[in-house]
Each structure stands twice: as C-alpha cells, then as structure tokens.
Amino acid sequence: MTLRIGNASGFYGDRFSAVREMLTGGPLDVLTGDYLAELTMLILGRDRLKDASRGYAKTFLRQLEENLGLAQEKGVKIVTNAGGLNPAGLADAIRDLAAKLGLDIAVAHVEGDELLPSAERLGLGKPLTANAYLGAWGIAECLKAGADVVVTGRVTDASLVVGPAAAHYGWRRDDYDRLAGAVVAGHVLECGAQATGGNYAFFTEHDLGTPGFPIAEIEADGSSVITKHPVTGGAVTVGTVTAQLLYEIAGPRYAGPDVTTRFDTVALEQAGPDRVRISGAKGEPPPPTLKVCLNTLGGFRNETTFVLTGLDIDAKAALVREQLERSLKDRPPAEIRWTLARTDREDADTEQGASALLRCAVKDQDPKVAGRAFSGAAIELALASYPGFHVTAPPSDASPYGVYAASYVDASEVHHTAVLPKGDRVEIPHSEQTLELSDVEEPALPKPYTGPTRRAPLGAVVGARSGDKGGDANLGVWVRSEEQWRWLANTLTVEEFRRLLPETAELPVKRYALPNLYALNFVVTGLLGEGVASQARFDPQAKALGEWLRARHTEVPA
C-alpha cells in the first residue's frame, strides 16, 4: 500500500500551526519535521552551554502538546530531528508530556551522531558542536519496534523520509535505487513549503496565499508523487519540485550515509493538479566517510548602518569611513567590512528614496573592541561628519558569532544507535558496500539554440533557487522547454556567470549540468566566508543570490 509521508517543518521557527494543519487536512501515515539547519546546531550548542538539559527544539514539544493526541487518534507516526544535540532529553520530555496528557505513546530515539567527546582524537579541533550526519536505518529500526514517535539528532534531512519508507516496505541495505528514490522525495519534502510554491521564482503564475506543506506518496519501488492536502494554498508543479530539487546540492552525485543518489537520472512528470511524479532515480553505494557538522565560536561582531541622503553620496561615504577608522586606530577591530548599498534615486519624491545605506560591520575576539568601543565611536560622529548624519539603530554591545565547517570521518568512528521504546539499544551497522565519491563525466552539450534573442532580464526565461553550504553558495537555474535548454546550456557558462555576478569573479565556481531537469547548478566556493553565523555578507545564506542573477540583463530567447 502506498505510504503517505507529510512534512510540517522546514526549519526551527517554521509555521507553528503546520503540524495541526497536516494532521487535519487529509490522510497521512507519517508526519516528519526538519528543525536542524547548520545555524540551528550553533544556536542549540549555545543553549546547551547555559543548561546541559537543553539542546533540543523546544518549539516541537509545544506543537506536540496540542497535537500528540490527534496524531494518535489518526494513527500517524511522527519522525523528527528536533532532538538536535539532546535526542534522549527530548524523548524523555515527550514521555512526560504523554503521561500528563493521559496518552499511551511509544517513544524511541536515535543517537550516536555526537562526536564532541572524541573531536580532538579525530582531528576535528575543539568545536562547540561536532555531529556526524547519520542515515535512515536507526529510524527504521525504531519504527519496526513499534515507535509512535521517533526523535533523532543530526541525521541527513532526507533520512526522515527514507527511514519510514525502508521500514514500511522492508527494503534491504543494498536496495540502492529504491533508497535513492526515497532520498529524492525526502529532499523535496525537507524544506516544507518551498516545494509547494514558497520562494518560487515564477511565483506570479500561482495563487500562493498560505501554501500547504508537501506530501510524498511513496511506492515500493522508491518512486513517488509529490502533492499537498486539498484546499491549501500554493501549487505543486514540475517547476516547484525542480526548484526544490536544485536547492543546496552540488553535482549529480548526491552523497548520503546510506546511498549516493544520482540526480542526473531523476525524471519529473505532471501527473494531475498539484501532483508531480518522481521516477527513475538510480542509486550507488555510499562513500566510506560520514560528513560532520562542526560549529565553533568565532568571536564577537557588531555593525552600524549610516544613512546617506541626497547629493554627494560617495563623498559622504568616504568622509565617514575615514573619520571612523581614524577614531579606531589605537585598537582597531580585527576585521572591518564596509558595504555601500546605493538604494538612492535621483530627484526622489521621498526622503527614503533619496537615501543610500552604508554598513560597517566589525569582528574581533574581544567583545569590548567590537562592542561599545566601536558603536560608540560611530555615534560620536553625529554632529561632526556628513550633512544629514543619522544611523538606523542606537549603539549596541557586540554579539558572539559562530563559524561553521564541514569535515569527514570514517564511518566506523560513529556509533549509530537506535534506542527502542522499551529502552533496548540496537547498534546500527554502517554500509558494508561503499564507493568513493567522484564527479560524473560532464554530459555533452545539446545542439545550440539559433532562434532570435532580445535583451532582457535572465529571469524572463530562467528560474533559480539558491542557498548555502557553510561558506559556499549553491545556485541552481532551470528552464522549461528543450529549446530553452539548448540556449541555457550553451550560454550560461562559468565565464558568463562570473560576468553577470561580479562578486564571484575571483572565486572558484563549478558548473554541473542536469539535462533531465533542464537545469544547471553552480557552486561558488567561499562567497559566504565562514558561513551564515559569521554574517560575512549582506545576504549571509545566499538566499537571494539566484534572484540577483535573474535580474541581470543579457540576450535571452525571444
């Protein structure tokens, strides 16, 4: 029987009501929730420093307080990575909650991702958090033991879907094509409403409203249909699913702890209103290593934004920059970064429209140097600098920032363990078959497009979705016809990409082609510095990088 898996969270802070909406909107077998972005692990690490009993997503517990009885009544299993750095603690809290509510609920959890005690031995330094990405088989073991709720720590996002599918259909460890199909479905579901029209490049083509959360109807062969509950907002189309498939990936080989999925084999088909069929996914053995998410405290940061209005914007910016840096010369912050956003317009009919924003961001190991010593010096210029001086916020203390890095350890160093509802502990073996990761041979370019062109924004033809992986930015673009693909594949080279986005001109850029999706994916190494928590860039997670690319003008098919 088809397994219906829904998602109710794409990040820690997503729509609180989504759990109830998914449980009441239509039939489901399993409800998942993804709460763990790279930045979230840092937030939970800082929580745990204050209180060792914390380290999990407290929002999820509040959602369960309203909905645990409803899930039991509907017969819906719940699988979530909300356990964060303390899955055992969250599992205990859920048991206490169930007792308070008078519910008989079987709770299990998955652990073993925590590598902090052995970080130095493994060559990982002295991080605040160190967590390996586990796979799906611990989740599957918990569900086969009768768990109603399964809590994990750091597993791959797709494992929340792969685990229930593997348990339901009795898949083997070497059923790589089936596992790959479930990974693709999990990758589509993991970011919630991004699969149902949220953050979609061609959003004007749909009535977005409040988009429903996605559902994957998974078959025994690993194929699936992506849909949503009826009478919910948004849309499920080949375009919305393509956009999510391209989100935060690199090359055609998508490595995981259980299977390496070949994204260049995936086929999409519109199978009805708000129904997209995913088929054809091929899988290969996983690599012998597991990825590790490392977060460290990098120091302290602060910023001041000066408002520059009217004439002589560049001269005003130069003046205040010279004045502030001179006032900090006795003990300058370790890093000072200036950014001028020319949001002003000539002969503007509003003051805001006549103003530009000059942002000064600083970092230092000393909170005093990055704190009031900096922000106070900026404010002291108020009556002694450019005409019209004002800033967007009062002086402030520095705040700590984190640094994210990815590392890899041999899978044998990680003890993946399922803790079953009655407390039994089951060690989950890692894959016996492994295959070192390597790039796929670049596919041949299609025949060039020879039709007429016109100068217009790239986004008149191209969709895009972008995001972050640590300090790197991922930007996927796609088109919607074979003819447009012939143009895109031959036109948007790495050189043209760098020309359109000058910020990437001096950085390593790699292009990957996915002809089955009429798509290209670009990975820009180092664009985001030390990752989102370090706030190194105006758009620190590169969420709008794709929209900047779409706004750039070039010759597009007429």
DOLO-501049 format. One line per field, with one value per residue (C-alpha): residue number from 1; residue in one letter; x negated, y, z negated. Coordinates in steps of 0.02 Angstrom, whole numbers. Example, Ala and Ser with C-alpha at 12.3 -4.5 7.8 and 13.67 -1.06 7.14 Angstrom:
! DOLO-501049
num: c(1|2)
residuo: c(A|S)
c1: c(-615|-684)
c2: c(-225|-53)
c3: c(-390|-357)
! end
This chain:
! DOLO-501049
num: c(1|2|3|4|5|6|7|8|9|10|11|12|13|14|15|16|17|18|19|20|21|22|23|24|25|26|27|28|29|30|31|32|33|34|35|36|37|38|39|40|41|42|43|44|45|46|47|48|49|50|51|52|53|54|55|56|57|58|59|60|61|62|63|64|65|66|67|68|69|70|71|72|73|74|75|76|77|78|79|80|81|82|83|84|85|86|87|88|89|90|91|92|93|94|95|96|97|98|99|100|101|102|103|104|105|106|107|108|109|110|111|112|113|114|115|116|117|118|119|120|121|122|123|124|125|126|127|128|129|130|131|132|133|134|135|136|137|138|139|140|141|142|143|144|145|146|147|148|149|150|151|152|153|154|155|156|157|158|159|160|161|162|163|164|165|166|167|168|169|170|171|172|173|174|175|176|177|178|179|180|181|182|183|184|185|186|187|188|189|190|191|192|193|194|195|196|197|198|199|200|201|202|203|204|205|206|207|208|209|210|211|212|213|214|215|216|217|218|219|220|221|222|223|224|225|226|227|228|229|230|231|232|233|234|235|236|237|238|239|240|241|242|243|244|245|246|247|248|249|250|251|252|253|254|255|256|257|258|259|260|261|262|263|264|265|266|267|268|269|270|271|272|273|274|275|276|277|278|279|280|281|282|283|284|285|286|287|288|289|290|291|292|293|294|295|296|297|298|299|300|301|302|303|304|305|306|307|308|309|310|311|312|313|314|315|316|317|318|319|320|321|322|323|324|325|326|327|328|329|330|331|332|333|334|335|336|337|338|339|340|341|342|343|344|345|346|347|348|349|350|351|352|353|354|355|356|357|358|359|360|361|362|363|364|365|366|367|368|369|370|371|372|373|374|375|376|377|378|379|380|381|382|383|384|385|386|387|388|389|390|391|392|393|394|395|396|397|398|399|400|401|402|403|404|405|406|407|408|409|410|411|412|413|414|415|416|417|418|419|420|421|422|423|424|425|426|427|428|429|430|431|432|433|434|435|436|437|438|439|440|441|442|443|444|445|446|447|448|449|450|451|452|453|454|455|456|457|458|459|460|461|462|463|464|465|466|467|468|469|470|471|472|473|474|475|476|477|478|479|480|481|482|483|484|485|486|487|488|489|490|491|492|493|494|495|496|497|498|499|500|501|502|503|504|505|506|507|508|509|510|511|512|513|514|515|516|517|518|519|520|521|522|523|524|525|526|527|528|529|530|531|532|533|534|535|536|537|538|539|540|541|542|543|544|545|546|547|548|549|550|551|552|553|554|555|556|557|558)
residuo: c(M|T|L|R|I|G|N|A|S|G|F|Y|G|D|R|F|S|A|V|R|E|M|L|T|G|G|P|L|D|V|L|T|G|D|Y|L|A|E|L|T|M|L|I|L|G|R|D|R|L|K|D|A|S|R|G|Y|A|K|T|F|L|R|Q|L|E|E|N|L|G|L|A|Q|E|K|G|V|K|I|V|T|N|A|G|G|L|N|P|A|G|L|A|D|A|I|R|D|L|A|A|K|L|G|L|D|I|A|V|A|H|V|E|G|D|E|L|L|P|S|A|E|R|L|G|L|G|K|P|L|T|A|N|A|Y|L|G|A|W|G|I|A|E|C|L|K|A|G|A|D|V|V|V|T|G|R|V|T|D|A|S|L|V|V|G|P|A|A|A|H|Y|G|W|R|R|D|D|Y|D|R|L|A|G|A|V|V|A|G|H|V|L|E|C|G|A|Q|A|T|G|G|N|Y|A|F|F|T|E|H|D|L|G|T|P|G|F|P|I|A|E|I|E|A|D|G|S|S|V|I|T|K|H|P|V|T|G|G|A|V|T|V|G|T|V|T|A|Q|L|L|Y|E|I|A|G|P|R|Y|A|G|P|D|V|T|T|R|F|D|T|V|A|L|E|Q|A|G|P|D|R|V|R|I|S|G|A|K|G|E|P|P|P|P|T|L|K|V|C|L|N|T|L|G|G|F|R|N|E|T|T|F|V|L|T|G|L|D|I|D|A|K|A|A|L|V|R|E|Q|L|E|R|S|L|K|D|R|P|P|A|E|I|R|W|T|L|A|R|T|D|R|E|D|A|D|T|E|Q|G|A|S|A|L|L|R|C|A|V|K|D|Q|D|P|K|V|A|G|R|A|F|S|G|A|A|I|E|L|A|L|A|S|Y|P|G|F|H|V|T|A|P|P|S|D|A|S|P|Y|G|V|Y|A|A|S|Y|V|D|A|S|E|V|H|H|T|A|V|L|P|K|G|D|R|V|E|I|P|H|S|E|Q|T|L|E|L|S|D|V|E|E|P|A|L|P|K|P|Y|T|G|P|T|R|R|A|P|L|G|A|V|V|G|A|R|S|G|D|K|G|G|D|A|N|L|G|V|W|V|R|S|E|E|Q|W|R|W|L|A|N|T|L|T|V|E|E|F|R|R|L|L|P|E|T|A|E|L|P|V|K|R|Y|A|L|P|N|L|Y|A|L|N|F|V|V|T|G|L|L|G|E|G|V|A|S|Q|A|R|F|D|P|Q|A|K|A|L|G|E|W|L|R|A|R|H|T|E|V|P|A)
c1: c(0|-63|-148|-96|-229|-198|-313|-267|-430|-573|-673|-672|-544|-432|-242|-186|-12|-78|-75|112|144|58|147|320|303|313|244|63|-39|-193|-224|-403|-480|-651|-719|-908|-996|-1184|-1147|-1022|-1158|-1257|-1103|-1069|-1253|-1245|-1083|-1170|-1313|-1186|-1091|-1153|-973|-932|-996|-834|-700|-578|-450|-420|-372|-243|-174|-155|-64|75|67|-1|172|233|87|127|310|267|137|-2|-182|-294|-478|-583|-762|-705|-813|-958|-1103|-997|-880|-869|-816|-678|-619|-604|-511|-387|-357|-323|-206|-112|-89|-23|100|151|88|2|-134|-286|-436|-606|-759|-917|-1087|-1271|-1294|-1377|-1566|-1614|-1699|-1813|-1832|-2016|-2062|-1975|-2069|-1914|-1991|-1894|-1723|-1566|-1468|-1525|-1391|-1401|-1259|-1177|-1067|-895|-917|-908|-740|-682|-732|-633|-478|-489|-495|-326|-376|-239|-365|-547|-666|-838|-986|-1089|-1031|-1026|-866|-808|-829|-668|-579|-695|-683|-492|-491|-625|-532|-363|-423|-558|-695|-870|-1029|-1079|-912|-1004|-879|-732|-831|-884|-703|-658|-807|-741|-567|-646|-748|-590|-496|-635|-610|-423|-326|-472|-404|-228|-265|-357|-512|-471|-548|-388|-276|-165|-100|-14|102|-21|83|27|-49|-11|-153|-209|-166|-259|-159|-300|-284|-376|-496|-551|-455|-339|-209|-232|-67|17|180|329|395|225|129|-17|-45|-139|-209|-359|-431|-408|-479|-626|-665|-674|-775|-908|-914|-1082|-1153|-1317|-1349|-1240|-1304|-1214|-1306|-1221|-1264|-1152|-1157|-1231|-1087|-1110|-1011|-1050|-933|-779|-626|-479|-304|-148|-26|125|168|44|-32|-209|-276|-461|-536|-695|-812|-968|-1072|-1251|-1339|-1376|-1552|-1653|-1654|-1518|-1503|-1523|-1445|-1566|-1522|-1644|-1627|-1723|-1724|-1613|-1533|-1440|-1379|-1319|-1221|-1241|-1102|-1169|-1040|-1036|-1190|-1373|-1338|-1511|-1597|-1489|-1531|-1717|-1712|-1627|-1733|-1894|-1831|-1776|-1932|-2040|-1947|-1978|-2163|-2229|-2142|-2055|-1941|-2023|-1905|-1814|-1700|-1612|-1465|-1378|-1203|-1152|-966|-952|-866|-898|-765|-671|-499|-527|-673|-692|-703|-843|-946|-1085|-1142|-1324|-1350|-1505|-1525|-1667|-1733|-1856|-1898|-1873|-1688|-1736|-1831|-1686|-1558|-1534|-1711|-1656|-1471|-1504|-1639|-1516|-1384|-1511|-1523|-1340|-1374|-1544|-1525|-1424|-1266|-1109|-1202|-1094|-1102|-971|-996|-1072|-1245|-1248|-1358|-1443|-1361|-1451|-1459|-1492|-1595|-1531|-1644|-1614|-1732|-1729|-1767|-1772|-1600|-1675|-1711|-1525|-1413|-1239|-1118|-929|-856|-691|-529|-568|-746|-834|-987|-1022|-1187|-1155|-1292|-1360|-1352|-1468|-1474|-1548|-1607|-1722|-1635|-1688|-1622|-1508|-1576|-1508|-1364|-1378|-1306|-1143|-1133|-1148|-992|-987|-825|-803|-852|-813|-899|-802|-823|-883|-731|-614|-660|-759|-704|-829|-846|-998|-1063|-1213|-1325|-1441|-1546|-1495|-1343|-1239|-1138|-1029|-945|-821|-714|-552|-574|-701|-729|-764|-882|-983|-1005|-1041|-1167|-1269|-1253|-1267|-1448|-1555|-1630|-1458|-1402|-1551|-1516|-1335|-1381|-1543|-1552|-1600|-1731|-1884|-1810|-1811|-1649|-1599|-1455|-1357|-1231|-1069|-993|-849|-789|-841|-949|-1123|-1192|-1333|-1437|-1532|-1668|-1700|-1566|-1493|-1656|-1644|-1459|-1292|-1329|-1478|-1365|-1505|-1391|-1237|-1139|-1233|-1142|-1140|-951|-928|-1083|-975|-856|-1003|-1059|-882|-879|-1036|-1011|-1078|-1021|-878|-771|-636)
c2: c(0|175|262|444|548|731|867|1002|1097|1154|1245|1291|1432|1372|1390|1330|1280|1165|1009|1026|1076|919|805|875|912|735|558|531|383|477|660|724|886|955|1079|1069|1192|1219|1381|1291|1174|1327|1400|1235|1222|1391|1337|1182|1287|1376|1218|1041|976|1083|1069|1018|1114|1167|1227|1047|999|1140|1081|905|969|1025|880|719|653|698|605|450|462|474|334|448|410|560|566|721|779|905|811|916|894|802|674|571|727|767|585|591|757|681|534|655|753|596|546|718|705|528|453|285|334|231|347|299|397|386|438|421|574|670|670|808|694|620|777|808|625|629|785|897|1025|1096|1142|1193|1058|909|798|666|650|482|388|310|137|189|272|115|6|115|109|-80|-93|-5|175|306|449|440|579|598|713|756|641|689|784|653|513|570|506|363|280|263|205|73|10|7|-87|-194|-128|-202|-104|-131|-80|73|126|117|210|340|369|399|517|621|626|672|810|884|874|934|1121|1120|1246|1277|1125|1196|1367|1455|1555|1507|1608|1612|1649|1767|1617|1543|1599|1570|1625|1522|1370|1197|1084|944|760|617|464|336|171|6|39|206|314|444|577|746|828|926|921|986|1161|1226|1368|1359|1238|1078|1083|1017|1191|1200|1024|1062|1218|1117|976|1104|1179|1163|1022|1013|887|748|628|672|578|514|388|252|285|403|466|509|668|657|507|585|613|728|723|824|687|796|957|977|806|780|605|572|416|343|381|273|241|189|132|274|341|263|425|523|711|803|971|1075|1238|1346|1514|1632|1790|1944|2053|2219|2335|2512|2570|2752|2834|2945|3059|3167|3231|3177|3001|2934|3083|3066|2881|2916|3050|2947|2795|2895|2976|2812|2716|2857|2856|2667|2672|2643|2473|2433|2280|2128|2144|2297|2274|2418|2397|2539|2498|2629|2624|2809|2880|3045|3180|3062|3111|3035|3054|2865|2855|2983|2885|2757|2639|2623|2470|2448|2275|2229|2070|2042|1914|2049|2092|2264|2308|2251|2322|2498|2548|2530|2578|2723|2791|2787|2884|3013|3072|3126|3313|3310|3218|3225|3330|3235|3113|2978|2791|2653|2595|2658|2598|2418|2287|2155|1985|1818|1738|1561|1479|1327|1199|1028|884|697|544|360|285|157|300|337|227|244|180|156|166|73|114|-10|52|-83|-17|-78|-37|7|-57|55|4|-140|-86|87|186|336|491|557|681|621|645|809|771|826|997|999|1075|1266|1374|1475|1571|1758|1840|2001|2094|2063|2002|1823|1786|1815|1637|1561|1506|1500|1438|1474|1438|1399|1254|1326|1460|1407|1462|1348|1421|1311|1375|1291|1320|1240|1178|1083|1235|1346|1212|1218|1404|1393|1251|1337|1516|1516|1462|1489|1641|1716|1675|1771|1917|1927|1911|2012|1965|1788|1842|1799|1646|1462|1423|1250|1212|1049|1004|907|888|781|933|1063|1131|1192|1202|1320|1305|1463|1422|1547|1676|1667|1674|1568|1529|1605|1626|1738|1860|1896|1955|2062|1902|1781|1623|1671|1652|1793|1759|1673|1820|1937|1827|1826|2016|2033|2080|1977|1907|1785|1688|1797)
c3: c(0|43|-102|-128|-216|-253|-318|-444|-469|-358|-493|-677|-676|-534|-541|-712|-653|-516|-625|-656|-475|-413|-538|-498|-312|-246|-265|-317|-379|-439|-483|-481|-544|-498|-627|-603|-490|-511|-605|-718|-781|-839|-925|-1014|-1061|-1147|-1233|-1299|-1368|-1478|-1529|-1494|-1492|-1340|-1163|-1075|-981|-1117|-988|-935|-1112|-1117|-949|-1019|-1172|-1056|-933|-1008|-1048|-874|-794|-897|-852|-666|-676|-613|-660|-695|-645|-681|-703|-834|-960|-900|-1022|-1151|-1070|-1231|-1326|-1203|-1202|-1392|-1382|-1258|-1375|-1518|-1405|-1352|-1535|-1576|-1431|-1480|-1317|-1293|-1169|-1120|-1102|-1031|-984|-880|-945|-905|-796|-939|-913|-1034|-1163|-1029|-921|-959|-934|-765|-713|-724|-842|-991|-920|-1013|-920|-816|-741|-606|-481|-516|-395|-395|-470|-653|-617|-526|-674|-794|-685|-664|-854|-864|-900|-878|-891|-835|-886|-809|-821|-667|-527|-344|-310|-185|-313|-398|-243|-193|-365|-367|-185|-216|-370|-282|-127|-207|-93|-106|-134|48|125|189|323|201|69|197|246|64|43|188|109|-59|20|95|-71|-187|-163|-185|-82|36|131|141|214|73|127|307|449|553|403|503|602|448|310|168|19|-130|-45|-112|-165|-48|-49|37|88|95|187|155|299|225|349|278|311|227|180|39|-55|44|12|-42|40|158|300|338|515|608|583|394|374|490|387|227|307|354|178|91|195|290|429|499|365|202|65|-92|-228|-152|34|162|267|450|477|662|675|596|707|665|737|701|652|617|525|381|418|483|512|475|553|625|479|479|325|291|131|10|-20|-162|-263|-351|-343|-509|-552|-657|-743|-840|-924|-811|-916|-926|-794|-782|-647|-616|-464|-413|-310|-171|-90|65|157|148|84|125|43|-113|-124|-105|-240|-375|-335|-354|-516|-597|-552|-618|-784|-799|-753|-930|-940|-776|-766|-685|-536|-469|-319|-229|-110|-18|46|174|138|179|335|421|392|275|214|40|-80|-92|97|94|-33|-23|-162|-216|-326|-433|-510|-628|-710|-850|-985|-1118|-1147|-1210|-1050|-940|-1061|-1128|-1082|-900|-904|-1024|-909|-764|-861|-921|-740|-739|-744|-661|-497|-336|-319|-364|-477|-556|-584|-585|-766|-929|-987|-1045|-1126|-1021|-996|-980|-808|-754|-619|-526|-443|-367|-399|-365|-471|-433|-463|-583|-706|-726|-834|-759|-891|-896|-1072|-1059|-1153|-1294|-1312|-1212|-1120|-944|-859|-677|-562|-426|-244|-202|-21|9|158|155|218|388|515|654|828|898|1018|1199|1236|1333|1506|1487|1495|1656|1638|1613|1448|1358|1217|1057|878|870|762|908|957|813|639|496|317|210|36|-72|-120|-250|-167|9|108|218|360|469|627|741|894|950|1129|1233|1343|1193|1126|1286|1257|1070|1079|1213|1148|958|945|791|877|912|735|666|782|726|541|521|337|394|522|415|329|381|475|532|651|654|789|756|930|865|767|899|760|714|538|490|332|280|155|16|60|-116|-212|-370|-348|-396|-581|-542|-446|-321|-182|-154|-111|-226|-167|19|17|145|249|379|389|417|562|634|628|733|915|1060|1227|1196|1321|1395)
! end
